[in-house]
Amino acid sequence: MTSWDIITPTSIGTGVAKTSLGTITKPEEVQSLIEFVPYYAPAGAVTAGESMLLETALESNSVNLLPKRIINPVIQAGLGATFATMIPMLEAWNCNTPLTAGATPQIQAFGQSQIANTVAPSMGVAFHWSNSRPTNPEVFYNKPDNETATGTAATTVAGNSITINDGKMLTSVFGAVSSGTVTASSSILCSMQFNSNDFDNSQAIEVPIQPNSVGLAGLTSALNVKGSYYKNVNMGMKATATISTVLRVSEALPASGSFLGGVGYTKI
């Protein structure tokens, strides 16, 4: 048997401070957290040129689930007096976190903007529970603390690195690029590399970031349909691994934006 419950949406403010969204208590019968699903929206009209690049994280004082830090698909802003925005499709983040039947530990969720916004985003989190023990290894997620500027040139840009401790298998990668000031009829077309000398082999891990295009003047909108989350990577790695992220910009950008990459993995 499975069930769902939520932490209702809370404003995370207009700045970049880590904000508690609330706490959820595990039902007694539950023996695993299958997955979690963040959901979010701006509290008002998005400001021109201010895309929303948001982190969701789970923590607990009674469940050993760290780290669980992900980047959500970007709400891209447009430009001008009138423009449309789109909230990307929801993404479920697989966990397989084992929990003890009969106990009622608490899990706390946090939201954080990577870039300040004039209008505050609100964020909630849904939790998918199971009364059965997980049959697959627990999945952990991590990302750099800070974003990196894309620049405007069609080139490769080194991002921040991710350090993994007690790792065993890289299972997924994800990335996000938020636009700055958009220009009519321009596009975001890029890919992200995840490189490490601590992987089991030297094969490449480079994935496309969800492309984005901008409309014509008068309705200069940049609509982002979904995030860039790739599962079934299954790259072995050393117990302690440092993974570098690199953005490959395929077409020059009209203005610099921001990017972040992250990884999912299992532990020893």
C-alpha positions as CSV (number, residue, x, y, z in Angstrom):
1,M,0.0,0.0,0.0
2,T,1.2,3.5,-0.8
3,S,-0.1,7.0,0.2
4,W,0.6,10.6,-0.5
5,D,0.8,13.6,1.8
6,I,2.0,17.2,1.3
7,I,3.7,20.1,3.0
8,T,1.6,23.0,1.7
9,P,3.2,25.9,-0.2
10,T,5.1,28.6,1.7
11,S,6.7,31.8,0.5
12,I,10.5,31.5,0.3
13,G,10.9,35.3,0.1
14,T,12.5,37.5,-2.5
15,G,16.1,36.9,-1.4
16,V,18.4,33.9,-1.5
17,A,18.1,32.6,2.1
18,K,17.3,29.0,2.8
19,T,13.7,28.9,4.0
20,S,11.9,26.2,5.9
21,L,8.7,25.0,4.1
22,G,7.5,23.0,7.1
23,T,7.7,19.5,8.6
24,I,5.9,16.3,7.9
25,T,5.5,13.3,10.2
26,K,5.8,9.8,8.8
27,P,2.7,7.7,9.3
28,E,3.4,4.7,11.7
29,E,2.7,2.0,9.1
30,V,5.1,3.5,6.5
31,Q,8.4,1.7,5.8
32,S,9.8,3.8,2.9
33,L,9.8,7.2,1.2
34,I,9.4,6.3,-2.5
35,E,9.8,9.8,-3.9
36,F,9.1,13.5,-3.4
37,V,7.6,16.0,-5.7
38,P,8.3,19.8,-5.3
39,Y,5.6,22.2,-6.6
40,Y,6.0,25.9,-6.9
41,A,4.8,29.1,-8.4
42,P,5.4,32.9,-8.2
43,A,3.2,34.7,-5.8
44,G,2.4,37.3,-8.4
45,A,3.3,38.4,-11.9
46,V,6.9,37.4,-12.8
47,T,9.2,40.5,-13.2
48,A,10.7,41.0,-16.7
49,G,14.2,39.5,-17.0
50,E,14.0,37.6,-13.6
51,S,13.8,33.9,-14.1
52,M,13.2,31.6,-11.1
53,L,16.0,29.1,-10.3
54,L,15.0,27.2,-7.2
55,E,16.4,24.5,-4.9
56,T,14.4,22.0,-2.9
57,A,16.1,20.1,0.0
58,L,15.0,17.5,2.5
59,E,16.5,17.1,6.0
60,S,15.8,15.2,9.1
61,N,17.1,14.8,12.7
62,S,15.8,11.3,13.0
63,V,16.2,9.8,9.5
64,N,19.6,9.4,7.8
65,L,18.6,10.7,4.3
66,L,21.2,13.4,3.5
67,P,21.8,14.7,1.1
68,K,18.6,15.3,-0.8
69,R,19.2,18.6,-2.7
70,I,17.8,19.2,-6.2
71,I,17.3,22.0,-8.7
72,N,13.8,22.5,-10.0
73,P,13.0,23.2,-13.6
74,V,13.3,26.9,-14.3
75,I,10.4,29.3,-14.6
76,Q,11.8,31.5,-17.4
77,A,10.9,35.2,-17.5
78,G,10.2,37.2,-20.6
79,L,10.6,40.9,-21.4
80,G,8.4,43.8,-22.1
81,A,5.1,45.1,-20.7
82,T,3.3,41.8,-21.6
83,F,4.8,38.4,-21.7
84,A,3.7,34.9,-20.9
85,T,5.3,32.5,-18.4
86,M,5.0,28.7,-18.0
87,I,5.5,26.6,-14.9
88,P,7.3,23.5,-16.0
89,M,5.8,20.0,-15.5
90,L,6.3,18.5,-12.0
91,E,9.2,16.2,-11.5
92,A,9.3,13.2,-9.1
93,W,12.6,12.6,-7.4
94,N,13.1,8.9,-6.5
95,C,14.4,8.2,-3.0
96,N,13.9,4.6,-1.8
97,T,14.6,5.8,1.7
98,P,14.1,3.1,4.3
99,L,12.0,4.0,7.4
100,T,11.1,2.1,10.5
101,A,7.5,0.8,11.0
102,G,5.9,2.0,14.2
103,A,8.1,5.1,14.4
104,T,7.0,8.6,13.6
105,P,10.1,10.5,12.5
106,Q,9.8,13.9,11.0
107,I,11.2,15.2,7.7
108,Q,11.7,18.9,7.0
109,A,11.6,20.5,3.6
110,F,13.4,23.7,2.6
111,G,13.2,26.0,-0.4
112,Q,15.8,28.4,-1.7
113,S,16.2,30.8,-4.6
114,Q,19.6,30.7,-6.3
115,I,18.9,34.3,-7.6
116,A,16.9,37.0,-5.9
117,N,13.5,37.9,-7.4
118,T,11.2,40.9,-7.1
119,V,8.2,38.6,-6.7
120,A,8.6,35.8,-4.1
121,P,8.1,32.2,-5.2
122,S,5.9,29.8,-3.1
123,M,6.9,26.2,-2.8
124,G,5.4,23.0,-1.3
125,V,6.5,19.3,-1.4
126,A,4.5,16.1,-1.9
127,F,5.7,12.9,-0.3
128,H,4.9,9.4,-1.7
129,W,5.0,6.8,1.1
130,S,5.0,3.0,1.0
131,N,4.1,0.4,3.7
132,S,6.7,-1.9,2.2
133,R,10.4,-1.8,2.6
134,P,12.3,-0.5,-0.4
135,T,13.7,-3.1,-2.8
136,N,16.2,-0.8,-4.5
137,P,19.1,1.2,-3.0
138,E,18.4,4.6,-1.6
139,V,19.1,7.5,-4.0
140,F,20.8,10.7,-2.8
141,Y,21.0,14.0,-4.6
142,N,23.5,16.8,-4.4
143,K,24.4,20.1,-6.2
144,P,26.7,23.0,-5.8
145,D,25.7,25.7,-3.4
146,N,26.1,28.5,-6.0
147,E,25.1,29.0,-9.6
148,T,27.6,30.0,-12.4
149,A,27.1,32.8,-15.0
150,T,26.7,31.4,-18.5
151,G,28.3,34.3,-20.3
152,T,27.1,35.2,-23.8
153,A,29.6,33.4,-26.1
154,A,29.1,30.1,-27.8
155,T,31.7,28.2,-25.8
156,T,32.2,25.9,-22.8
157,V,31.9,27.4,-19.3
158,A,33.2,25.7,-16.2
159,G,30.7,25.4,-13.4
160,N,31.1,24.5,-9.8
161,S,32.0,21.0,-8.6
162,I,30.2,18.5,-6.5
163,T,31.9,16.4,-3.9
164,I,30.4,13.0,-3.1
165,N,31.4,11.0,0.0
166,D,30.6,7.2,0.5
167,G,29.4,7.0,-3.1
168,K,29.0,3.9,-5.1
169,M,27.1,4.5,-8.3
170,L,26.1,7.7,-10.2
171,T,22.5,7.0,-11.1
172,S,21.3,10.3,-12.6
173,V,22.3,13.8,-13.6
174,F,20.3,17.0,-13.9
175,G,20.9,20.5,-15.0
176,A,19.2,23.9,-15.4
177,V,19.9,27.1,-17.2
178,S,18.0,30.3,-16.4
179,S,17.9,33.2,-18.8
180,G,18.7,36.8,-18.0
181,T,17.4,39.6,-20.2
182,V,15.8,37.8,-23.2
183,T,15.8,39.0,-26.8
184,A,13.1,38.4,-29.4
185,S,13.6,35.3,-31.6
186,S,16.6,34.1,-29.6
187,S,17.1,30.6,-28.1
188,I,18.9,28.8,-25.3
189,L,20.6,25.7,-26.9
190,C,23.2,24.0,-24.7
191,S,24.3,20.8,-23.0
192,M,26.0,20.0,-19.8
193,Q,29.0,17.8,-19.0
194,F,29.7,15.9,-15.8
195,N,33.4,15.0,-15.6
196,S,35.4,13.2,-13.0
197,N,38.7,11.3,-12.7
198,D,37.0,9.3,-10.0
199,F,34.6,7.6,-12.4
200,D,35.1,3.9,-13.2
201,N,35.8,4.7,-16.8
202,S,36.5,7.7,-19.1
203,Q,33.3,7.5,-21.1
204,A,31.5,10.9,-21.5
205,I,28.5,12.0,-19.6
206,E,27.1,15.0,-21.6
207,V,23.4,15.6,-21.8
208,P,21.2,18.3,-23.5
209,I,19.5,20.9,-21.4
210,Q,15.9,21.5,-22.3
211,P,16.0,23.9,-25.2
212,N,14.2,27.2,-24.9
213,S,13.1,29.8,-27.5
214,V,11.8,33.3,-27.3
215,G,8.8,34.8,-29.1
216,L,8.5,38.0,-31.1
217,A,8.6,41.5,-29.8
218,G,5.4,42.6,-28.1
219,L,5.1,39.1,-26.5
220,T,8.7,38.3,-25.7
221,S,8.1,35.1,-23.8
222,A,10.5,32.2,-23.0
223,L,8.4,29.2,-22.0
224,N,10.2,26.3,-20.3
225,V,8.1,23.1,-20.6
226,K,10.1,20.7,-18.4
227,G,13.4,20.2,-16.6
228,S,16.5,18.2,-17.7
229,Y,16.7,15.1,-15.5
230,Y,18.4,12.0,-16.8
231,K,18.1,8.7,-15.1
232,N,19.7,5.3,-15.7
233,V,23.2,6.8,-15.9
234,N,24.7,3.9,-13.8
235,M,28.4,5.0,-13.7
236,G,30.5,3.5,-11.0
237,M,32.8,5.8,-9.0
238,K,35.2,5.9,-6.1
239,A,33.8,6.3,-2.6
240,T,35.0,9.9,-2.6
241,A,34.5,11.6,-5.9
242,T,34.7,15.1,-7.2
243,I,32.5,15.8,-10.2
244,S,32.9,19.0,-12.3
245,T,30.1,20.5,-14.3
246,V,30.7,22.2,-17.6
247,L,28.1,24.0,-19.7
248,R,28.5,23.9,-23.5
249,V,26.7,26.9,-25.1
250,S,25.9,26.0,-28.7
251,E,24.5,29.4,-29.8
252,A,25.6,32.8,-28.5
253,L,23.2,34.3,-25.9
254,P,21.9,37.8,-26.0
255,A,22.6,38.2,-22.2
256,S,24.3,36.2,-19.6
257,G,22.1,33.8,-17.5
258,S,22.9,31.3,-14.8
259,F,23.4,27.5,-14.7
260,L,23.7,24.7,-12.2
261,G,24.2,20.9,-12.5
262,G,23.5,18.2,-10.0
263,V,23.7,14.4,-9.6
264,G,21.9,11.5,-8.1
265,Y,23.8,8.5,-6.6
266,T,23.8,5.5,-4.4
267,K,26.0,5.0,-1.4
268,I,28.2,2.1,-0.3
